[in-house]
Amino acid sequence: MDIYKKMHNGELYLPGDKELVKEQTACLDRLYDFNMTRPTEGAKREEMLKEMFAEIGEGCYIEPPFHANFGGKHVHFGKQIYANFNLTLVDDTHIYVGDYTMFGPNVTVATAGHPILPELREQAYQYNFPVHIGKNCWIGAGAIIVPGVTIGDNVVIGAGSVVTKDIPSNVVAVGNPCRVLRQISDHDKMYYFKNRKINEL
């Protein structure tokens, strides 16, 4: 089977394939250039992301440094997505993120894994499963999302959480492993943080 097909269908494959590494290195060179841009070069950053990503909507902002195994080649961003510094996207296969989602600093989204069997790891085998993150989510600082996970719309993932299973829409989920804490409710229409009321905006 073609190695590119294996990358994207969950099969075991060897990521050290020469042609694959050549392609990956070119993507990483471009990522390096992005991370070397100045804060005043916002327009340049936007244009670079359009070249680097599989898809990216209008109004997206990624604060360097940004890390990605394939430089965003397999990343699909909607519009108005914000990512704070040190976003790490292990994009060996596809990552999908919906409109208006926000990433806190030091978030990791991983699509790649390695077999538990030591003999296979010794040979450097890898497998990948896509990650889906819905619209209008907030992924808190330091969160980790593992391969194959789907997160629904309007979800808040608490800082430092490790998301190992799917999370439904319209909930706050926290912890390691990450679990649903509660539904987003009418209370959240009145208070934005603890006892701080939302005034008319």
Backbone bond lengths (Angstrom), bond angles and torsions (degrees), N, CA, C in turn:
res aa  C-N    CA-C-N  psi(-1)  N-CA   C-N-CA  omega(-1)  CA-C   N-CA-C  phi
1 M - - - 1.463 - - 1.532 109.91 -
2 D 1.323 116.92 142.06 1.459 122.95 178.66 1.530 110.23 -57.72
3 I 1.350 117.21 136.57 1.457 120.66 -175.05 1.527 111.55 -63.61
4 Y 1.325 117.36 -31.43 1.463 120.35 179.26 1.530 110.92 -68.23
5 K 1.316 116.52 -34.74 1.465 119.82 175.64 1.519 110.44 -67.32
6 K 1.334 116.53 -41.39 1.459 120.54 178.60 1.529 111.14 -61.54
7 M 1.321 116.34 -37.92 1.466 120.70 179.11 1.514 112.16 -56.64
8 H 1.313 115.82 -35.72 1.464 120.52 -170.12 1.527 114.55 -107.80
9 N 1.337 118.05 2.54 1.477 117.91 179.42 1.524 113.20 -121.60
10 G 1.339 117.41 14.04 1.455 120.57 174.85 1.516 115.36 84.65
11 E 1.342 118.12 2.93 1.468 120.80 178.56 1.526 110.96 -74.53
12 L 1.315 116.48 155.27 1.461 120.74 171.02 1.522 109.67 -69.44
13 Y 1.344 116.38 139.53 1.462 120.87 177.40 1.516 108.75 -153.12
14 L 1.316 116.31 169.92 1.460 122.23 179.92 1.526 109.41 -105.94
15 P 1.329 118.20 108.94 1.463 121.26 -174.95 1.524 113.97 -71.05
16 G 1.344 117.50 -6.26 1.467 120.12 178.49 1.515 114.03 -84.51
17 D 1.326 117.83 6.69 1.463 122.15 176.52 1.533 110.18 -50.42
18 K 1.342 117.43 132.09 1.471 121.43 -171.33 1.518 113.26 -59.32
19 E 1.325 116.96 -44.89 1.466 119.91 -179.21 1.526 110.98 -66.72
20 L 1.323 115.79 -38.20 1.460 120.88 178.99 1.529 110.68 -64.75
21 V 1.316 115.92 -44.58 1.466 120.57 179.19 1.522 110.94 -63.88
22 K 1.306 117.46 -37.71 1.467 121.50 178.09 1.528 110.64 -61.50
23 E 1.328 115.71 -45.81 1.469 120.85 178.82 1.526 110.82 -65.38
24 Q 1.325 116.46 -43.66 1.459 121.37 -179.60 1.527 111.16 -62.41
25 T 1.316 116.51 -41.57 1.464 120.72 -178.48 1.522 111.43 -63.78
26 A 1.319 117.03 -38.13 1.466 120.36 176.44 1.529 110.53 -62.58
27 C 1.330 116.82 -39.76 1.466 120.76 177.51 1.528 111.01 -65.63
28 L 1.319 116.33 -38.76 1.466 120.62 -179.23 1.525 111.74 -70.86
29 D 1.319 117.12 -31.47 1.471 120.15 174.14 1.527 110.04 -61.57
30 R 1.323 115.89 -43.20 1.469 120.37 179.58 1.529 110.71 -66.73
31 L 1.325 116.58 -38.60 1.458 120.89 176.59 1.525 110.70 -62.93
32 Y 1.301 116.85 -39.96 1.468 121.62 176.55 1.527 109.92 -58.27
33 D 1.329 116.28 -45.48 1.471 120.32 179.02 1.522 111.17 -60.45
34 F 1.337 116.57 -41.19 1.471 120.28 178.53 1.523 110.47 -60.69
35 N 1.315 116.55 -44.92 1.465 120.28 -177.52 1.522 113.15 -69.48
36 M 1.319 117.44 -16.54 1.463 121.43 178.44 1.536 112.60 -91.65
37 T 1.332 117.99 0.60 1.463 119.83 179.31 1.526 110.55 -70.86
38 R 1.322 114.77 155.88 1.463 121.42 179.15 1.531 110.34 -86.61
39 P 1.326 117.29 155.82 1.466 120.12 177.32 1.530 113.67 -57.65
40 T 1.319 116.96 -25.89 1.474 120.53 179.72 1.529 112.79 -80.79
41 E 1.332 117.73 -3.37 1.462 120.72 -175.37 1.527 111.60 -101.92
42 G 1.320 115.72 47.89 1.452 120.77 -178.07 1.515 113.86 -59.49
43 A 1.328 117.24 -43.94 1.464 121.08 -179.40 1.527 110.73 -63.78
44 K 1.323 115.93 -39.30 1.466 120.31 178.29 1.520 110.26 -64.01
45 R 1.329 116.94 -42.36 1.466 120.77 178.42 1.530 110.99 -59.64
46 E 1.327 116.34 -44.26 1.473 120.01 -179.56 1.514 111.09 -59.71
47 E 1.323 116.57 -44.55 1.463 120.54 -179.77 1.522 111.18 -65.14
48 M 1.323 116.71 -39.66 1.464 120.00 179.18 1.520 111.38 -63.93
49 L 1.333 117.08 -42.06 1.462 120.03 179.70 1.523 111.65 -62.68
50 K 1.318 116.80 -34.73 1.470 120.18 177.44 1.528 111.06 -63.58
51 E 1.323 116.61 -33.25 1.460 121.10 177.82 1.530 111.30 -78.72
52 M 1.316 117.01 -35.07 1.460 122.09 -172.91 1.521 113.46 -79.13
53 F 1.344 117.24 -36.87 1.468 121.93 -172.43 1.518 111.96 -89.11
54 A 1.331 115.39 154.84 1.460 120.02 172.75 1.523 109.90 -63.33
55 E 1.350 115.36 -43.23 1.465 122.77 176.22 1.525 107.61 -150.28
56 I 1.326 116.31 142.49 1.462 119.54 172.93 1.518 108.75 -154.14
57 G 1.351 115.13 128.58 1.454 120.52 -177.46 1.520 112.24 -82.16
58 E 1.322 115.32 -178.54 1.462 121.32 -178.76 1.525 110.77 -73.26
59 G 1.321 114.98 148.92 1.458 121.22 171.57 1.508 115.40 76.41
60 C 1.325 118.28 17.23 1.470 120.41 177.97 1.529 109.76 -82.80
61 Y 1.326 115.44 145.69 1.462 120.62 179.88 1.523 109.38 -138.49
62 I 1.327 115.83 127.54 1.460 121.93 175.96 1.518 107.78 -122.82
63 E 1.319 116.16 121.12 1.459 121.74 179.90 1.530 109.58 -81.04
64 P 1.336 119.07 118.95 1.463 119.21 174.75 1.525 110.80 -65.32
65 P 1.340 118.60 154.02 1.468 124.68 0.60 1.523 112.53 -78.49
66 F 1.322 113.04 142.52 1.461 123.10 178.64 1.524 106.94 -118.46
67 H 1.318 116.59 137.70 1.464 120.90 -177.15 1.525 109.27 -124.41
68 A 1.320 116.92 136.31 1.467 121.18 178.03 1.523 109.00 -157.52
69 N 1.322 116.57 133.59 1.464 120.70 -176.59 1.519 113.18 -57.38
70 F 1.336 115.72 -38.35 1.457 120.69 177.96 1.532 110.99 -116.90
71 G 1.314 116.41 25.86 1.456 120.92 173.84 1.516 115.10 62.32
72 G 1.334 116.89 19.59 1.466 120.46 -178.71 1.514 114.18 97.27
73 K 1.306 117.99 0.13 1.473 122.13 -175.74 1.525 113.14 -56.17
74 H 1.339 116.76 -30.93 1.468 120.97 -177.92 1.533 112.22 -112.37
75 V 1.349 115.66 24.98 1.466 121.13 -177.66 1.526 109.72 -107.33
76 H 1.340 115.25 133.96 1.457 122.18 -178.97 1.527 107.79 -120.26
77 F 1.315 117.69 105.22 1.463 123.43 179.38 1.518 109.93 -103.92
78 G 1.325 115.74 137.94 1.460 120.11 169.71 1.525 109.59 -75.60
79 K 1.332 116.52 -150.48 1.469 120.54 -178.45 1.527 111.06 -100.21
80 Q 1.335 114.90 157.44 1.475 122.56 172.70 1.532 112.65 55.77
81 I 1.324 115.99 41.43 1.470 121.00 176.11 1.522 108.58 -93.89
82 Y 1.322 116.06 137.32 1.459 121.52 179.91 1.525 109.54 -120.31
83 A 1.325 116.01 134.26 1.464 120.92 176.79 1.521 109.18 -131.27
84 N 1.316 116.11 123.37 1.457 121.36 175.85 1.537 109.40 -74.78
85 F 1.353 115.98 179.27 1.460 119.28 -171.02 1.531 113.00 -64.67
86 N 1.348 113.50 154.33 1.473 123.19 177.60 1.525 113.86 66.23
87 L 1.339 117.52 30.70 1.464 118.83 168.81 1.529 107.77 -66.05
88 T 1.335 116.24 128.83 1.461 121.52 177.85 1.519 108.79 -117.70
89 L 1.325 116.45 117.33 1.459 122.46 178.00 1.529 108.08 -114.34
90 V 1.313 115.86 107.35 1.464 120.62 177.53 1.529 106.11 -82.76
91 D 1.327 114.57 81.59 1.467 121.31 -168.17 1.527 112.81 -95.66
92 D 1.338 115.92 50.58 1.460 119.14 175.40 1.529 111.02 -70.04
93 T 1.332 116.72 -23.67 1.458 121.42 164.00 1.530 106.98 -134.11
94 H 1.319 117.67 -166.61 1.462 120.89 -163.72 1.533 113.73 -78.50
95 I 1.324 114.40 140.80 1.464 124.71 173.40 1.523 107.02 -122.66
96 Y 1.326 116.53 126.36 1.464 121.96 -178.63 1.529 109.08 -116.78
97 V 1.333 116.53 128.44 1.463 121.76 -179.13 1.526 109.04 -131.20
98 G 1.352 116.15 128.13 1.459 121.48 -176.65 1.524 113.67 -80.23
99 D 1.324 114.96 168.10 1.467 123.25 -177.66 1.531 112.17 -54.16
100 Y 1.322 115.75 145.40 1.479 124.67 170.54 1.531 114.32 67.60
101 T 1.307 117.72 10.32 1.468 119.34 177.62 1.526 110.13 -74.87
102 M 1.345 115.61 146.90 1.456 122.20 -178.59 1.527 109.83 -123.90
103 F 1.329 115.50 139.08 1.463 122.10 176.16 1.522 109.11 -114.90
104 G 1.328 116.88 127.21 1.451 120.86 172.04 1.523 110.30 -72.08
105 P 1.339 117.28 176.70 1.462 119.74 179.12 1.529 111.95 -66.31
106 N 1.336 114.05 150.01 1.474 122.20 172.60 1.527 114.61 62.78
107 V 1.326 116.44 33.50 1.467 120.93 174.86 1.530 109.44 -85.40
108 T 1.338 116.03 141.24 1.464 121.70 175.38 1.523 109.68 -121.22
109 V 1.330 115.91 128.55 1.462 122.25 173.01 1.525 106.61 -118.78
110 A 1.323 117.11 113.83 1.465 121.19 -173.25 1.524 111.36 -113.86
111 T 1.335 115.81 132.04 1.468 120.14 173.16 1.521 111.77 -104.85
112 A 1.320 118.18 -12.82 1.464 122.01 -172.56 1.523 111.95 -100.70
113 G 1.324 115.82 143.04 1.454 122.27 175.21 1.519 110.03 -139.91
114 H 1.323 114.90 171.19 1.461 120.82 179.36 1.526 108.59 -131.26
115 P 1.335 117.76 147.38 1.466 120.96 -176.12 1.527 112.37 -60.92
116 I 1.310 115.82 150.10 1.460 120.64 175.82 1.530 110.66 -71.19
117 L 1.329 117.05 -32.34 1.461 120.95 -178.46 1.533 109.95 -63.24
118 P 1.342 118.75 118.81 1.464 121.50 -175.07 1.531 113.87 -57.72
119 E 1.331 116.41 -36.64 1.471 119.49 -177.70 1.523 111.77 -62.71
120 L 1.335 116.82 -33.58 1.469 120.01 178.59 1.525 110.88 -76.27
121 R 1.322 116.41 -38.34 1.475 118.84 177.17 1.521 111.20 -64.71
122 E 1.330 115.53 -35.63 1.467 120.31 178.86 1.518 111.35 -58.90
123 Q 1.333 115.39 -31.08 1.470 120.54 178.62 1.530 112.09 -89.25
124 A 1.354 116.34 1.22 1.474 123.41 175.20 1.526 113.44 73.18
125 Y 1.339 117.33 27.70 1.458 119.52 176.95 1.530 110.82 -68.23
126 Q 1.314 115.14 150.37 1.464 122.95 -177.95 1.521 109.35 -142.01
127 Y 1.325 116.36 156.96 1.464 121.79 170.82 1.529 107.82 -139.47
128 N 1.319 117.21 158.22 1.467 121.67 -177.71 1.525 110.48 -134.65
129 F 1.340 115.22 142.37 1.461 121.24 171.71 1.524 108.71 -135.28
130 P 1.331 117.89 138.62 1.461 121.20 -175.10 1.524 113.26 -68.10
131 V 1.319 115.26 156.91 1.465 123.46 175.51 1.522 108.35 -118.41
132 H 1.346 116.12 136.04 1.463 122.24 177.10 1.526 109.26 -120.66
133 I 1.322 116.58 125.61 1.468 122.92 176.16 1.523 107.29 -121.38
134 G 1.322 116.55 128.84 1.462 120.89 -172.63 1.522 114.58 -75.05
135 K 1.325 114.78 -168.36 1.465 122.25 -179.81 1.520 111.12 -81.50
136 N 1.329 114.96 147.22 1.467 122.72 169.94 1.525 112.72 57.96
137 C 1.339 115.28 39.87 1.460 120.35 176.03 1.529 109.81 -95.01
138 W 1.311 115.60 158.23 1.466 122.06 172.24 1.521 106.43 -125.32
139 I 1.335 115.45 113.38 1.454 121.89 179.68 1.524 106.89 -100.00
140 G 1.328 116.76 110.31 1.455 122.16 -172.40 1.520 113.77 -67.54
141 A 1.327 115.27 161.99 1.458 123.13 -176.40 1.526 111.83 -53.32
142 G 1.329 115.59 134.79 1.455 120.94 174.68 1.509 115.72 75.02
143 A 1.319 118.37 6.80 1.462 120.50 178.69 1.526 110.64 -69.15
144 I 1.324 115.39 150.89 1.470 122.50 177.65 1.521 107.88 -125.98
145 I 1.329 115.86 128.77 1.463 121.95 178.91 1.524 107.11 -117.98
146 V 1.328 117.50 123.73 1.461 121.65 -171.69 1.533 111.45 -95.06
147 P 1.354 117.42 169.01 1.463 120.85 -175.49 1.533 113.81 -56.24
148 G 1.339 114.53 141.62 1.456 121.64 172.59 1.512 116.16 83.63
149 V 1.345 118.00 1.75 1.464 121.45 -176.09 1.534 110.83 -82.55
150 T 1.332 115.21 143.75 1.468 122.45 170.83 1.521 108.75 -119.67
151 I 1.336 116.07 128.88 1.469 123.21 176.13 1.519 107.16 -114.19
152 G 1.340 116.35 131.15 1.461 121.03 -177.08 1.520 113.27 -72.65
153 D 1.336 115.91 -168.03 1.466 122.35 179.87 1.534 110.74 -82.77
154 N 1.336 115.15 152.30 1.476 122.58 171.78 1.527 113.29 61.53
155 V 1.309 117.04 30.01 1.465 122.07 -176.63 1.526 110.14 -94.09
156 V 1.333 116.34 141.53 1.459 122.58 169.44 1.529 107.16 -109.29
157 I 1.327 115.36 122.09 1.467 121.65 174.98 1.523 107.52 -103.29
158 G 1.319 117.51 119.20 1.455 122.07 -176.22 1.519 113.02 -62.77
159 A 1.332 115.52 151.24 1.458 121.67 179.49 1.528 110.69 -55.65
160 G 1.324 115.84 137.00 1.457 121.67 176.79 1.510 115.74 77.88
161 S 1.323 117.42 3.65 1.471 119.98 -179.05 1.527 111.30 -71.65
162 V 1.327 115.53 152.33 1.463 122.26 174.07 1.521 107.33 -117.27
163 V 1.321 115.96 108.11 1.467 121.86 -172.77 1.521 108.86 -91.46
164 T 1.332 115.99 106.91 1.461 121.76 -176.60 1.530 112.64 -108.97
165 K 1.348 116.87 -11.41 1.462 120.95 -179.55 1.522 109.24 -136.21
166 D 1.326 116.05 163.84 1.464 121.12 -179.64 1.527 110.81 -60.42
167 I 1.341 115.28 146.04 1.463 122.66 178.75 1.525 107.96 -120.76
168 P 1.349 118.82 128.05 1.469 120.65 -178.84 1.524 111.87 -72.91
169 S 1.311 116.75 169.74 1.465 122.40 179.39 1.526 112.24 -70.09
170 N 1.343 115.36 156.12 1.472 123.35 169.08 1.528 114.22 63.51
171 V 1.339 116.07 41.53 1.461 119.85 178.26 1.527 110.36 -135.48
172 V 1.336 114.33 161.73 1.460 122.70 165.65 1.522 106.22 -102.31
173 A 1.335 116.56 127.44 1.466 121.01 -178.22 1.522 108.92 -130.09
174 V 1.336 116.24 137.62 1.463 120.45 -174.56 1.523 110.36 -143.80
175 G 1.322 115.74 163.18 1.457 121.31 167.17 1.507 115.77 104.73
176 N 1.328 114.18 178.46 1.455 122.99 178.24 1.537 108.49 -134.97
177 P 1.360 116.65 104.12 1.464 126.67 -0.31 1.532 111.55 -72.93
178 C 1.323 116.03 153.19 1.465 121.72 -176.06 1.530 110.86 -67.09
179 R 1.355 115.46 129.71 1.469 121.73 178.58 1.521 109.46 -131.34
180 V 1.313 116.05 154.91 1.464 120.77 177.58 1.528 108.69 -65.40
181 L 1.333 116.07 125.37 1.464 122.15 177.00 1.519 110.40 -89.04
182 R 1.339 115.68 -45.11 1.466 119.93 -178.89 1.520 109.68 -168.06
183 Q 1.325 114.33 166.90 1.456 121.52 172.69 1.522 109.81 -77.88
184 I 1.315 116.89 151.77 1.460 120.72 167.49 1.525 106.46 -73.49
185 S 1.367 117.59 129.14 1.463 121.32 -166.80 1.530 112.02 -132.55
186 D 1.351 115.19 -175.72 1.465 121.37 177.65 1.534 111.23 -61.51
187 H 1.323 116.86 -29.65 1.461 120.82 176.92 1.531 110.96 -55.46
188 D 1.329 115.82 -37.33 1.461 121.01 -177.44 1.530 111.88 -73.49
189 K 1.332 116.34 -15.20 1.466 119.59 174.29 1.519 111.79 -77.78
190 M 1.335 116.30 -17.06 1.469 121.33 -178.18 1.526 113.51 -104.77
191 Y 1.339 116.55 -32.30 1.463 120.56 -174.31 1.527 110.16 -125.40
192 Y 1.321 116.42 133.19 1.453 119.64 179.55 1.525 112.70 -98.62
193 F 1.356 117.63 -21.87 1.456 121.40 178.17 1.514 108.87 -159.31
194 K 1.326 116.79 114.81 1.467 122.45 -178.76 1.524 109.94 50.91
195 N 1.367 118.03 -117.10 1.469 119.73 -178.12 1.525 112.98 -99.49
196 R 1.345 116.31 17.04 1.473 119.98 -179.83 1.517 110.05 -85.72
197 K 1.343 116.09 115.53 1.457 121.20 -176.03 1.543 111.30 -77.85
198 I 1.314 113.48 149.06 1.457 120.02 174.12 1.534 107.43 -83.33
199 N 1.302 115.89 117.07 1.470 120.13 174.67 1.526 108.16 -86.92
200 E 1.297 115.76 166.02 1.469 118.61 178.19 1.518 109.59 -60.57
201 L 1.343 115.50 130.29 1.460 120.84 -179.28 1.508 110.53 -95.43
